[in-house]
Amino acid sequence: MPLTSNPSSPFVGQFAGGGVTNGYLVMQYTVDFNDSPSPTNPANGVVVARLTWPFRNSRVFPSGSSLVLEWTGGKPPFKVSSTTDLGLNVWNELIFSTPNTNATVPLPTSGSLFYRVSGQP
C-alpha cells in the first residue's frame, strides 16, 4: 500500500507489515524521502501508527459487599477512582495502576458513590 504526500515534501512509502500487538493495531511503513539527508529529513525511516481500541464499560455487577467493574479497550495501565459528588471533581484513587480490564471496588455503605476508570492517552 503506497503512501502519498504533498508535492512540497515528496516521499515514497511501502507498507512493511502489521498486526495486533498487546491490544494495539500496529501498522509499519518503510519511508524513503527523495531529498538528501539533513537534520529535518532522515532520508529513510520507519513510521509506526498505533491505534487504541475505544474504551467501553462492558459490565458492572455486585459481588458480596463489593462491586465488580469490567471494561474493554483503552490503554493500560488503568486507574480506578471514586467520588461522592460529581460537581466537586475530587476523585479518590482506589486502584493506582493495573494492567487488568476489571477491578473490584467497595460498595458504598450509604449515599451515592461514582466510579471512574481511566487509561493512558
Backbone atoms as SQL, in Angstrom:
CREATE TABLE atoms (id INTEGER PRIMARY KEY, chain TEXT, resi INTEGER, resn TEXT, atom TEXT, x REAL, y REAL, z REAL);
INSERT INTO atoms VALUES
  (1, 'A', 1, 'MET', 'N', 0.852, -1.157, 0.000),
  (2, 'A', 1, 'MET', 'CA', 0.000, 0.000, 0.000),
  (3, 'A', 1, 'MET', 'C', 0.906, 1.232, 0.000),
  (4, 'A', 2, 'PRO', 'N', 0.984, 1.998, -1.063),
  (5, 'A', 2, 'PRO', 'CA', 1.879, 3.154, -1.108),
  (6, 'A', 2, 'PRO', 'C', 1.341, 4.324, -0.297),
  (7, 'A', 3, 'LEU', 'N', 2.285, 5.114, 0.221),
  (8, 'A', 3, 'LEU', 'CA', 1.937, 6.352, 0.917),
  (9, 'A', 3, 'LEU', 'C', 1.998, 7.497, -0.072),
  (10, 'A', 4, 'THR', 'N', 1.271, 8.543, 0.189),
  (11, 'A', 4, 'THR', 'CA', 1.361, 9.735, -0.643),
  (12, 'A', 4, 'THR', 'C', 1.621, 10.931, 0.255),
  (13, 'A', 5, 'SER', 'N', 2.104, 12.006, -0.318),
  (14, 'A', 5, 'SER', 'CA', 2.338, 13.225, 0.449),
  (15, 'A', 5, 'SER', 'C', 2.074, 14.414, -0.445),
  (16, 'A', 6, 'ASN', 'N', 2.213, 15.604, 0.120),
  (17, 'A', 6, 'ASN', 'CA', 2.015, 16.788, -0.708),
  (18, 'A', 6, 'ASN', 'C', 3.246, 17.027, -1.574),
  (19, 'A', 7, 'PRO', 'N', 3.132, 17.766, -2.674),
  (20, 'A', 7, 'PRO', 'CA', 4.242, 17.938, -3.605),
  (21, 'A', 7, 'PRO', 'C', 5.445, 18.667, -3.024),
  (22, 'A', 8, 'SER', 'N', 5.269, 19.452, -1.944),
  (23, 'A', 8, 'SER', 'CA', 6.401, 20.204, -1.399),
  (24, 'A', 8, 'SER', 'C', 7.361, 19.321, -0.610),
  (25, 'A', 9, 'SER', 'N', 6.947, 18.134, -0.187),
  (26, 'A', 9, 'SER', 'CA', 7.860, 17.235, 0.530),
  (27, 'A', 9, 'SER', 'C', 7.581, 15.792, 0.114),
  (28, 'A', 10, 'PRO', 'N', 7.941, 15.445, -1.126),
  (29, 'A', 10, 'PRO', 'CA', 7.608, 14.109, -1.615),
  (30, 'A', 10, 'PRO', 'C', 8.411, 13.005, -0.936),
  (31, 'A', 11, 'PHE', 'N', 7.770, 11.892, -0.768),
  (32, 'A', 11, 'PHE', 'CA', 8.439, 10.693, -0.294),
  (33, 'A', 11, 'PHE', 'C', 7.724, 9.491, -0.885),
  (34, 'A', 12, 'VAL', 'N', 8.398, 8.372, -0.825),
  (35, 'A', 12, 'VAL', 'CA', 7.832, 7.124, -1.307),
  (36, 'A', 12, 'VAL', 'C', 7.761, 6.183, -0.121),
  (37, 'A', 13, 'GLY', 'N', 6.635, 5.526, 0.043),
  (38, 'A', 13, 'GLY', 'CA', 6.494, 4.619, 1.176),
  (39, 'A', 13, 'GLY', 'C', 5.926, 3.297, 0.749),
  (40, 'A', 14, 'GLN', 'N', 6.218, 2.288, 1.528),
  (41, 'A', 14, 'GLN', 'CA', 5.729, 0.956, 1.238),
  (42, 'A', 14, 'GLN', 'C', 5.292, 0.307, 2.538),
  (43, 'A', 15, 'PHE', 'N', 4.097, -0.305, 2.538),
  (44, 'A', 15, 'PHE', 'CA', 3.604, -1.000, 3.717),
  (45, 'A', 15, 'PHE', 'C', 4.555, -2.146, 4.037),
  (46, 'A', 16, 'ALA', 'N', 5.052, -2.179, 5.278),
  (47, 'A', 16, 'ALA', 'CA', 6.054, -3.179, 5.644),
  (48, 'A', 16, 'ALA', 'C', 5.494, -4.290, 6.527),
  (49, 'A', 17, 'GLY', 'N', 4.283, -4.134, 7.025),
  (50, 'A', 17, 'GLY', 'CA', 3.722, -5.188, 7.856),
  (51, 'A', 17, 'GLY', 'C', 2.837, -4.610, 8.933),
  (52, 'A', 18, 'GLY', 'N', 2.239, -5.474, 9.692),
  (53, 'A', 18, 'GLY', 'CA', 1.394, -5.013, 10.777),
  (54, 'A', 18, 'GLY', 'C', 0.628, -6.149, 11.403),
  (55, 'A', 19, 'GLY', 'N', -0.077, -5.815, 12.449),
  (56, 'A', 19, 'GLY', 'CA', -0.871, -6.793, 13.153),
  (57, 'A', 19, 'GLY', 'C', -1.300, -6.236, 14.488),
  (58, 'A', 20, 'VAL', 'N', -1.890, -7.068, 15.313),
  (59, 'A', 20, 'VAL', 'CA', -2.309, -6.660, 16.649),
  (60, 'A', 20, 'VAL', 'C', -1.243, -7.123, 17.628),
  (61, 'A', 21, 'THR', 'N', -0.718, -6.180, 18.410),
  (62, 'A', 21, 'THR', 'CA', 0.304, -6.463, 19.407),
  (63, 'A', 21, 'THR', 'C', -0.111, -5.839, 20.724),
  (64, 'A', 22, 'ASN', 'N', -0.250, -6.640, 21.766),
  (65, 'A', 22, 'ASN', 'CA', -0.648, -6.154, 23.094),
  (66, 'A', 22, 'ASN', 'C', -1.886, -5.265, 23.035),
  (67, 'A', 23, 'GLY', 'N', -2.853, -5.628, 22.230),
  (68, 'A', 23, 'GLY', 'CA', -4.086, -4.866, 22.153),
  (69, 'A', 23, 'GLY', 'C', -4.032, -3.662, 21.237),
  (70, 'A', 24, 'TYR', 'N', -2.937, -3.460, 20.526),
  (71, 'A', 24, 'TYR', 'CA', -2.802, -2.333, 19.610),
  (72, 'A', 24, 'TYR', 'C', -2.741, -2.838, 18.181),
  (73, 'A', 25, 'LEU', 'N', -3.374, -2.100, 17.285),
  (74, 'A', 25, 'LEU', 'CA', -3.220, -2.375, 15.872),
  (75, 'A', 25, 'LEU', 'C', -1.998, -1.590, 15.422),
  (76, 'A', 26, 'VAL', 'N', -0.947, -2.286, 15.018),
  (77, 'A', 26, 'VAL', 'CA', 0.315, -1.649, 14.643),
  (78, 'A', 26, 'VAL', 'C', 0.526, -1.837, 13.154),
  (79, 'A', 27, 'MET', 'N', 0.705, -0.716, 12.446),
  (80, 'A', 27, 'MET', 'CA', 0.997, -0.760, 11.014),
  (81, 'A', 27, 'MET', 'C', 2.363, -0.122, 10.807),
  (82, 'A', 28, 'GLN', 'N', 3.207, -0.776, 10.063),
  (83, 'A', 28, 'GLN', 'CA', 4.550, -0.258, 9.862),
  (84, 'A', 28, 'GLN', 'C', 4.790, 0.013, 8.386),
  (85, 'A', 29, 'TYR', 'N', 5.287, 1.201, 8.092),
  (86, 'A', 29, 'TYR', 'CA', 5.645, 1.600, 6.743),
  (87, 'A', 29, 'TYR', 'C', 7.135, 1.908, 6.699),
  (88, 'A', 30, 'THR', 'N', 7.778, 1.529, 5.623),
  (89, 'A', 30, 'THR', 'CA', 9.137, 1.996, 5.364),
  (90, 'A', 30, 'THR', 'C', 9.018, 3.198, 4.450),
  (91, 'A', 31, 'VAL', 'N', 9.673, 4.278, 4.841),
  (92, 'A', 31, 'VAL', 'CA', 9.529, 5.538, 4.123),
  (93, 'A', 31, 'VAL', 'C', 10.875, 5.972, 3.576),
  (94, 'A', 32, 'ASP', 'N', 10.948, 6.274, 2.280),
  (95, 'A', 32, 'ASP', 'CA', 12.155, 6.823, 1.649),
  (96, 'A', 32, 'ASP', 'C', 11.843, 8.224, 1.172),
  (97, 'A', 33, 'PHE', 'N', 12.565, 9.211, 1.703),
  (98, 'A', 33, 'PHE', 'CA', 12.387, 10.595, 1.301),
  (99, 'A', 33, 'PHE', 'C', 13.275, 10.869, 0.091),
  (100, 'A', 34, 'ASN', 'N', 12.780, 11.665, -0.828),
  (101, 'A', 34, 'ASN', 'CA', 13.509, 11.905, -2.073),
  (102, 'A', 34, 'ASN', 'C', 14.674, 12.875, -1.918),
  (103, 'A', 35, 'ASP', 'N', 14.646, 13.750, -0.922),
  (104, 'A', 35, 'ASP', 'CA', 15.711, 14.739, -0.755),
  (105, 'A', 35, 'ASP', 'C', 16.900, 14.142, -0.012),
  (106, 'A', 36, 'SER', 'N', 18.005, 14.885, -0.012),
  (107, 'A', 36, 'SER', 'CA', 19.209, 14.454, 0.701),
  (108, 'A', 36, 'SER', 'C', 18.977, 14.501, 2.205),
  (109, 'A', 37, 'PRO', 'N', 19.707, 13.669, 2.958),
  (110, 'A', 37, 'PRO', 'CA', 19.556, 13.693, 4.416),
  (111, 'A', 37, 'PRO', 'C', 19.940, 15.053, 5.005),
  (112, 'A', 38, 'SER', 'N', 19.232, 15.456, 6.019),
  (113, 'A', 38, 'SER', 'CA', 19.514, 16.690, 6.746),
  (114, 'A', 38, 'SER', 'C', 18.932, 16.527, 8.147),
  (115, 'A', 39, 'PRO', 'N', 19.146, 17.513, 9.042),
  (116, 'A', 39, 'PRO', 'CA', 18.581, 17.378, 10.388),
  (117, 'A', 39, 'PRO', 'C', 17.054, 17.218, 10.389),
  (118, 'A', 40, 'THR', 'N', 16.378, 17.741, 9.376),
  (119, 'A', 40, 'THR', 'CA', 14.922, 17.624, 9.333),
  (120, 'A', 40, 'THR', 'C', 14.441, 16.581, 8.322),
  (121, 'A', 41, 'ASN', 'N', 15.343, 15.951, 7.615),
  (122, 'A', 41, 'ASN', 'CA', 14.986, 14.941, 6.624),
  (123, 'A', 41, 'ASN', 'C', 15.888, 13.723, 6.810),
  (124, 'A', 42, 'PRO', 'N', 15.382, 12.650, 7.393),
  (125, 'A', 42, 'PRO', 'CA', 16.228, 11.493, 7.660),
  (126, 'A', 42, 'PRO', 'C', 16.568, 10.663, 6.419),
  (127, 'A', 43, 'ALA', 'N', 15.967, 10.967, 5.295),
  (128, 'A', 43, 'ALA', 'CA', 16.168, 10.270, 4.014),
  (129, 'A', 43, 'ALA', 'C', 15.504, 8.901, 3.987),
  (130, 'A', 44, 'ASN', 'N', 15.422, 8.230, 5.100),
  (131, 'A', 44, 'ASN', 'CA', 14.637, 7.000, 5.167),
  (132, 'A', 44, 'ASN', 'C', 14.303, 6.740, 6.621),
  (133, 'A', 45, 'GLY', 'N', 13.349, 5.900, 6.845),
  (134, 'A', 45, 'GLY', 'CA', 12.954, 5.609, 8.220),
  (135, 'A', 45, 'GLY', 'C', 11.724, 4.749, 8.252),
  (136, 'A', 46, 'VAL', 'N', 11.189, 4.602, 9.417),
  (137, 'A', 46, 'VAL', 'CA', 10.011, 3.773, 9.617),
  (138, 'A', 46, 'VAL', 'C', 8.960, 4.600, 10.346),
  (139, 'A', 47, 'VAL', 'N', 7.745, 4.536, 9.878),
  (140, 'A', 47, 'VAL', 'CA', 6.622, 5.193, 10.522),
  (141, 'A', 47, 'VAL', 'C', 5.741, 4.094, 11.110),
  (142, 'A', 48, 'VAL', 'N', 5.453, 4.193, 12.390),
  (143, 'A', 48, 'VAL', 'CA', 4.600, 3.206, 13.039),
  (144, 'A', 48, 'VAL', 'C', 3.365, 3.919, 13.571),
  (145, 'A', 49, 'ALA', 'N', 2.201, 3.428, 13.222),
  (146, 'A', 49, 'ALA', 'CA', 0.949, 4.001, 13.718),
  (147, 'A', 49, 'ALA', 'C', 0.339, 3.012, 14.706),
  (148, 'A', 50, 'ARG', 'N', -0.003, 3.505, 15.900),
  (149, 'A', 50, 'ARG', 'CA', -0.660, 2.661, 16.895),
  (150, 'A', 50, 'ARG', 'C', -2.076, 3.165, 17.110),
  (151, 'A', 51, 'LEU', 'N', -3.026, 2.286, 16.940),
  (152, 'A', 51, 'LEU', 'CA', -4.427, 2.638, 17.138),
  (153, 'A', 51, 'LEU', 'C', -4.943, 1.892, 18.356),
  (154, 'A', 52, 'THR', 'N', -5.522, 2.619, 19.305),
  (155, 'A', 52, 'THR', 'CA', -6.041, 2.019, 20.522),
  (156, 'A', 52, 'THR', 'C', -7.531, 1.770, 20.358),
  (157, 'A', 53, 'TRP', 'N', -7.968, 0.581, 20.714),
  (158, 'A', 53, 'TRP', 'CA', -9.393, 0.283, 20.657),
  (159, 'A', 53, 'TRP', 'C', -10.120, 1.210, 21.605),
  (160, 'A', 54, 'PRO', 'N', -11.333, 1.652, 21.267),
  (161, 'A', 54, 'PRO', 'CA', -12.068, 2.565, 22.133),
  (162, 'A', 54, 'PRO', 'C', -12.389, 1.921, 23.483),
  (163, 'A', 55, 'PHE', 'N', -12.329, 2.740, 24.514),
  (164, 'A', 55, 'PHE', 'CA', -12.647, 2.294, 25.860),
  (165, 'A', 55, 'PHE', 'C', -14.155, 2.114, 25.981),
  (166, 'A', 56, 'ARG', 'N', -14.576, 1.003, 26.570),
  (167, 'A', 56, 'ARG', 'CA', -16.001, 0.737, 26.699),
  (168, 'A', 56, 'ARG', 'C', -16.262, -0.010, 28.006),
  (169, 'A', 57, 'ASN', 'N', -17.176, 0.528, 28.803),
  (170, 'A', 57, 'ASN', 'CA', -17.614, -0.163, 30.005),
  (171, 'A', 57, 'ASN', 'C', -18.465, -1.345, 29.559),
  (172, 'A', 58, 'SER', 'N', -18.098, -2.550, 29.963),
  (173, 'A', 58, 'SER', 'CA', -18.848, -3.692, 29.464),
  (174, 'A', 58, 'SER', 'C', -19.771, -4.324, 30.499),
  (175, 'A', 59, 'ARG', 'N', -19.413, -4.212, 31.795),
  (176, 'A', 59, 'ARG', 'CA', -20.258, -4.865, 32.788),
  (177, 'A', 59, 'ARG', 'C', -19.950, -4.322, 34.178),
  (178, 'A', 60, 'VAL', 'N', -20.982, -4.124, 34.968),
  (179, 'A', 60, 'VAL', 'CA', -20.869, -3.734, 36.375),
  (180, 'A', 60, 'VAL', 'C', -21.852, -4.601, 37.151),
  (181, 'A', 61, 'PHE', 'N', -21.362, -5.283, 38.218),
  (182, 'A', 61, 'PHE', 'CA', -22.272, -6.134, 38.994),
  (183, 'A', 61, 'PHE', 'C', -21.778, -6.256, 40.433),
  (184, 'A', 62, 'PRO', 'N', -22.723, -6.421, 41.381),
  (185, 'A', 62, 'PRO', 'CA', -22.333, -6.589, 42.779),
  (186, 'A', 62, 'PRO', 'C', -21.773, -7.981, 43.032),
  (187, 'A', 63, 'SER', 'N', -20.875, -8.056, 44.005),
  (188, 'A', 63, 'SER', 'CA', -20.304, -9.326, 44.428),
  (189, 'A', 63, 'SER', 'C', -20.059, -9.223, 45.933),
  (190, 'A', 64, 'GLY', 'N', -21.013, -9.692, 46.728),
  (191, 'A', 64, 'GLY', 'CA', -20.916, -9.550, 48.185),
  (192, 'A', 64, 'GLY', 'C', -21.004, -8.078, 48.564),
  (193, 'A', 65, 'SER', 'N', -20.021, -7.585, 49.302),
  (194, 'A', 65, 'SER', 'CA', -20.003, -6.174, 49.700),
  (195, 'A', 65, 'SER', 'C', -19.172, -5.329, 48.744),
  (196, 'A', 66, 'SER', 'N', -18.898, -5.864, 47.568),
  (197, 'A', 66, 'SER', 'CA', -18.081, -5.169, 46.568),
  (198, 'A', 66, 'SER', 'C', -18.847, -5.005, 45.262),
  (199, 'A', 67, 'LEU', 'N', -18.259, -4.241, 44.388),
  (200, 'A', 67, 'LEU', 'CA', -18.794, -4.036, 43.045),
  (201, 'A', 67, 'LEU', 'C', -17.696, -4.403, 42.063),
  (202, 'A', 68, 'VAL', 'N', -18.013, -5.181, 41.049),
  (203, 'A', 68, 'VAL', 'CA', -17.032, -5.579, 40.033),
  (204, 'A', 68, 'VAL', 'C', -17.266, -4.726, 38.793),
  (205, 'A', 69, 'LEU', 'N', -16.206, -4.065, 38.331),
  (206, 'A', 69, 'LEU', 'CA', -16.238, -3.262, 37.108),
  (207, 'A', 69, 'LEU', 'C', -15.448, -4.003, 36.042),
  (208, 'A', 70, 'GLU', 'N', -15.998, -4.108, 34.849),
  (209, 'A', 70, 'GLU', 'CA', -15.293, -4.737, 33.725),
  (210, 'A', 70, 'GLU', 'C', -15.379, -3.807, 32.532),
  (211, 'A', 71, 'TRP', 'N', -14.295, -3.741, 31.746),
  (212, 'A', 71, 'TRP', 'CA', -14.266, -2.875, 30.573),
  (213, 'A', 71, 'TRP', 'C', -13.395, -3.499, 29.494),
  (214, 'A', 72, 'THR', 'N', -13.529, -2.974, 28.293),
  (215, 'A', 72, 'THR', 'CA', -12.699, -3.406, 27.163),
  (216, 'A', 72, 'THR', 'C', -12.067, -2.171, 26.551),
  (217, 'A', 73, 'GLY', 'N', -11.021, -2.373, 25.791),
  (218, 'A', 73, 'GLY', 'CA', -10.359, -1.276, 25.087),
  (219, 'A', 73, 'GLY', 'C', -9.505, -0.441, 26.013),
  (220, 'A', 74, 'GLY', 'N', -9.099, 0.711, 25.502),
  (221, 'A', 74, 'GLY', 'CA', -8.237, 1.591, 26.272),
  (222, 'A', 74, 'GLY', 'C', -6.810, 1.102, 26.293),
  (223, 'A', 75, 'LYS', 'N', -5.960, 1.885, 26.941),
  (224, 'A', 75, 'LYS', 'CA', -4.533, 1.574, 27.004),
  (225, 'A', 75, 'LYS', 'C', -4.104, 1.485, 28.469),
  (226, 'A', 76, 'PRO', 'N', -3.611, 0.312, 28.908),
  (227, 'A', 76, 'PRO', 'CA', -3.166, 0.176, 30.283),
  (228, 'A', 76, 'PRO', 'C', -1.836, 0.915, 30.519),
  (229, 'A', 77, 'PRO', 'N', -1.469, 1.140, 31.762),
  (230, 'A', 77, 'PRO', 'CA', -2.186, 0.737, 32.955),
  (231, 'A', 77, 'PRO', 'C', -3.397, 1.619, 33.207),
  (232, 'A', 78, 'PHE', 'N', -4.384, 1.040, 33.902),
  (233, 'A', 78, 'PHE', 'CA', -5.625, 1.732, 34.214),
  (234, 'A', 78, 'PHE', 'C', -5.622, 2.187, 35.666),
  (235, 'A', 79, 'LYS', 'N', -6.429, 3.189, 35.932),
  (236, 'A', 79, 'LYS', 'CA', -6.602, 3.713, 37.281),
  (237, 'A', 79, 'LYS', 'C', -8.099, 3.750, 37.571),
  (238, 'A', 80, 'VAL', 'N', -8.490, 3.347, 38.781),
  (239, 'A', 80, 'VAL', 'CA', -9.890, 3.366, 39.186),
  (240, 'A', 80, 'VAL', 'C', -10.030, 4.352, 40.351),
  (241, 'A', 81, 'SER', 'N', -10.959, 5.287, 40.209),
  (242, 'A', 81, 'SER', 'CA', -11.172, 6.322, 41.223),
  (243, 'A', 81, 'SER', 'C', -12.649, 6.382, 41.574),
  (244, 'A', 82, 'SER', 'N', -12.952, 7.044, 42.715),
  (245, 'A', 82, 'SER', 'CA', -14.345, 7.224, 43.113),
  (246, 'A', 82, 'SER', 'C', -14.541, 8.626, 43.687),
  (247, 'A', 83, 'THR', 'N', -15.797, 9.073, 43.663),
  (248, 'A', 83, 'THR', 'CA', -16.176, 10.344, 44.275),
  (249, 'A', 83, 'THR', 'C', -17.619, 10.245, 44.757),
  (250, 'A', 84, 'THR', 'N', -17.942, 11.045, 45.763),
  (251, 'A', 84, 'THR', 'CA', -19.323, 11.084, 46.251),
  (252, 'A', 84, 'THR', 'C', -20.102, 12.221, 45.610),
  (253, 'A', 85, 'ASP', 'N', -19.398, 13.147, 44.940),
  (254, 'A', 85, 'ASP', 'CA', -20.055, 14.328, 44.359),
  (255, 'A', 85, 'ASP', 'C', -19.387, 14.686, 43.033),
  (256, 'A', 86, 'LEU', 'N', -20.077, 14.473, 41.935),
  (257, 'A', 86, 'LEU', 'CA', -19.506, 14.777, 40.611),
  (258, 'A', 86, 'LEU', 'C', -19.260, 16.266, 40.430),
  (259, 'A', 87, 'GLY', 'N', -20.004, 17.117, 41.122),
  (260, 'A', 87, 'GLY', 'CA', -19.843, 18.563, 41.000),
  (261, 'A', 87, 'GLY', 'C', -18.550, 19.081, 41.591),
  (262, 'A', 88, 'LEU', 'N', -17.979, 18.371, 42.562),
  (263, 'A', 88, 'LEU', 'CA', -16.739, 18.832, 43.203),
  (264, 'A', 88, 'LEU', 'C', -15.494, 18.481, 42.399),
  (265, 'A', 89, 'ASN', 'N', -15.587, 17.463, 41.556),
  (266, 'A', 89, 'ASN', 'CA', -14.450, 16.992, 40.759),
  (267, 'A', 89, 'ASN', 'C', -13.248, 16.625, 41.637),
  (268, 'A', 90, 'VAL', 'N', -13.531, 15.990, 42.767),
  (269, 'A', 90, 'VAL', 'CA', -12.488, 15.477, 43.655),
  (270, 'A', 90, 'VAL', 'C', -12.601, 13.957, 43.648),
  (271, 'A', 91, 'TRP', 'N', -11.546, 13.307, 43.163),
  (272, 'A', 91, 'TRP', 'CA', -11.579, 11.852, 42.994),
  (273, 'A', 91, 'TRP', 'C', -10.574, 11.193, 43.934),
  (274, 'A', 92, 'ASN', 'N', -10.980, 10.104, 44.551),
  (275, 'A', 92, 'ASN', 'CA', -10.104, 9.303, 45.409),
  (276, 'A', 92, 'ASN', 'C', -9.670, 8.074, 44.622),
  (277, 'A', 93, 'GLU', 'N', -8.356, 7.887, 44.516),
  (278, 'A', 93, 'GLU', 'CA', -7.855, 6.742, 43.756),
  (279, 'A', 93, 'GLU', 'C', -8.000, 5.475, 44.581),
  (280, 'A', 94, 'LEU', 'N', -8.711, 4.503, 44.026),
  (281, 'A', 94, 'LEU', 'CA', -8.900, 3.207, 44.676),
  (282, 'A', 94, 'LEU', 'C', -7.860, 2.202, 44.207),
  (283, 'A', 95, 'ILE', 'N', -7.562, 2.244, 42.911),
  (284, 'A', 95, 'ILE', 'CA', -6.542, 1.373, 42.313),
  (285, 'A', 95, 'ILE', 'C', -5.633, 2.284, 41.494),
  (286, 'A', 96, 'PHE', 'N', -4.363, 2.370, 41.880),
  (287, 'A', 96, 'PHE', 'CA', -3.449, 3.322, 41.264),
  (288, 'A', 96, 'PHE', 'C', -2.973, 2.880, 39.882),
  (289, 'A', 97, 'SER', 'N', -2.765, 1.586, 39.701),
  (290, 'A', 97, 'SER', 'CA', -2.250, 1.129, 38.415),
  (291, 'A', 97, 'SER', 'C', -2.519, -0.365, 38.266),
  (292, 'A', 98, 'THR', 'N', -3.236, -0.724, 37.204),
  (293, 'A', 98, 'THR', 'CA', -3.486, -2.137, 36.931),
  (294, 'A', 98, 'THR', 'C', -3.468, -2.380, 35.424),
  (295, 'A', 99, 'PRO', 'N', -2.880, -3.483, 34.996),
  (296, 'A', 99, 'PRO', 'CA', -2.937, -3.836, 33.581),
  (297, 'A', 99, 'PRO', 'C', -4.244, -4.554, 33.231),
  (298, 'A', 100, 'ASN', 'N', -5.011, -4.931, 34.268),
  (299, 'A', 100, 'ASN', 'CA', -6.238, -5.713, 34.067),
  (300, 'A', 100, 'ASN', 'C', -7.370, -4.848, 33.513),
  (301, 'A', 101, 'THR', 'N', -8.347, -5.497, 32.919),
  (302, 'A', 101, 'THR', 'CA', -9.538, -4.804, 32.418),
  (303, 'A', 101, 'THR', 'C', -10.741, -5.109, 33.305),
  (304, 'A', 102, 'ASN', 'N', -10.455, -5.259, 34.607),
  (305, 'A', 102, 'ASN', 'CA', -11.519, -5.410, 35.598),
  (306, 'A', 102, 'ASN', 'C', -10.979, -4.977, 36.944),
  (307, 'A', 103, 'ALA', 'N', -11.886, -4.620, 37.841),
  (308, 'A', 103, 'ALA', 'CA', -11.491, -4.205, 39.177),
  (309, 'A', 103, 'ALA', 'C', -12.635, -4.482, 40.135),
  (310, 'A', 104, 'THR', 'N', -12.296, -4.809, 41.375),
  (311, 'A', 104, 'THR', 'CA', -13.278, -4.989, 42.429),
  (312, 'A', 104, 'THR', 'C', -13.115, -3.828, 43.398),
  (313, 'A', 105, 'VAL', 'N', -14.203, -3.095, 43.612),
  (314, 'A', 105, 'VAL', 'CA', -14.172, -1.888, 44.440),
  (315, 'A', 105, 'VAL', 'C', -15.258, -2.003, 45.510),
  (316, 'A', 106, 'PRO', 'N', -15.121, -1.249, 46.624),
  (317, 'A', 106, 'PRO', 'CA', -16.132, -1.352, 47.682),
  (318, 'A', 106, 'PRO', 'C', -17.447, -0.704, 47.278),
  (319, 'A', 107, 'LEU', 'N', -18.544, -1.327, 47.695),
  (320, 'A', 107, 'LEU', 'CA', -19.857, -0.702, 47.552),
  (321, 'A', 107, 'LEU', 'C', -19.990, 0.368, 48.630),
  (322, 'A', 108, 'PRO', 'N', -20.695, 1.456, 48.355),
  (323, 'A', 108, 'PRO', 'CA', -20.881, 2.472, 49.397),
  (324, 'A', 108, 'PRO', 'C', -21.754, 1.927, 50.528),
  (325, 'A', 109, 'THR', 'N', -21.433, 2.328, 51.754),
  (326, 'A', 109, 'THR', 'CA', -22.246, 1.891, 52.888),
  (327, 'A', 109, 'THR', 'C', -23.480, 2.767, 53.048),
  (328, 'A', 110, 'SER', 'N', -23.415, 4.003, 52.508),
  (329, 'A', 110, 'SER', 'CA', -24.586, 4.886, 52.496),
  (330, 'A', 110, 'SER', 'C', -24.383, 5.927, 51.402),
  (331, 'A', 111, 'GLY', 'N', -25.463, 6.505, 50.921),
  (332, 'A', 111, 'GLY', 'CA', -25.378, 7.536, 49.893),
  (333, 'A', 111, 'GLY', 'C', -24.945, 6.981, 48.548),
  (334, 'A', 112, 'SER', 'N', -24.462, 7.870, 47.696),
  (335, 'A', 112, 'SER', 'CA', -24.040, 7.502, 46.336),
  (336, 'A', 112, 'SER', 'C', -22.526, 7.531, 46.224),
  (337, 'A', 113, 'LEU', 'N', -22.020, 6.704, 45.348),
  (338, 'A', 113, 'LEU', 'CA', -20.600, 6.689, 45.041),
  (339, 'A', 113, 'LEU', 'C', -20.461, 6.510, 43.538),
  (340, 'A', 114, 'PHE', 'N', -19.677, 7.367, 42.908),
  (341, 'A', 114, 'PHE', 'CA', -19.451, 7.322, 41.470),
  (342, 'A', 114, 'PHE', 'C', -18.044, 6.792, 41.220),
  (343, 'A', 115, 'TYR', 'N', -17.900, 5.967, 40.188),
  (344, 'A', 115, 'TYR', 'CA', -16.605, 5.368, 39.865),
  (345, 'A', 115, 'TYR', 'C', -16.140, 5.852, 38.500),
  (346, 'A', 116, 'ARG', 'N', -14.819, 5.983, 38.373),
  (347, 'A', 116, 'ARG', 'CA', -14.219, 6.393, 37.094),
  (348, 'A', 116, 'ARG', 'C', -13.038, 5.464, 36.809),
  (349, 'A', 117, 'VAL', 'N', -12.972, 4.973, 35.584),
  (350, 'A', 117, 'VAL', 'CA', -11.831, 4.166, 35.120),
  (351, 'A', 117, 'VAL', 'C', -11.140, 4.966, 34.040),
  (352, 'A', 118, 'SER', 'N', -9.840, 5.143, 34.167),
  (353, 'A', 118, 'SER', 'CA', -9.088, 5.884, 33.151),
  (354, 'A', 118, 'SER', 'C', -7.839, 5.105, 32.771),
  (355, 'A', 119, 'GLY', 'N', -7.459, 5.234, 31.510),
  (356, 'A', 119, 'GLY', 'CA', -6.261, 4.581, 30.991),
  (357, 'A', 119, 'GLY', 'C', -5.262, 5.637, 30.541),
  (358, 'A', 120, 'GLN', 'N', -4.309, 5.217, 29.764),
  (359, 'A', 120, 'GLN', 'CA', -3.266, 6.117, 29.255),
  (360, 'A', 120, 'GLN', 'C', -3.716, 6.758, 27.943),
  (361, 'A', 121, 'PRO', 'N', -3.206, 7.966, 27.674),
  (362, 'A', 121, 'PRO', 'CA', -3.585, 8.631, 26.394),
  (363, 'A', 121, 'PRO', 'C', -3.009, 7.903, 25.192);
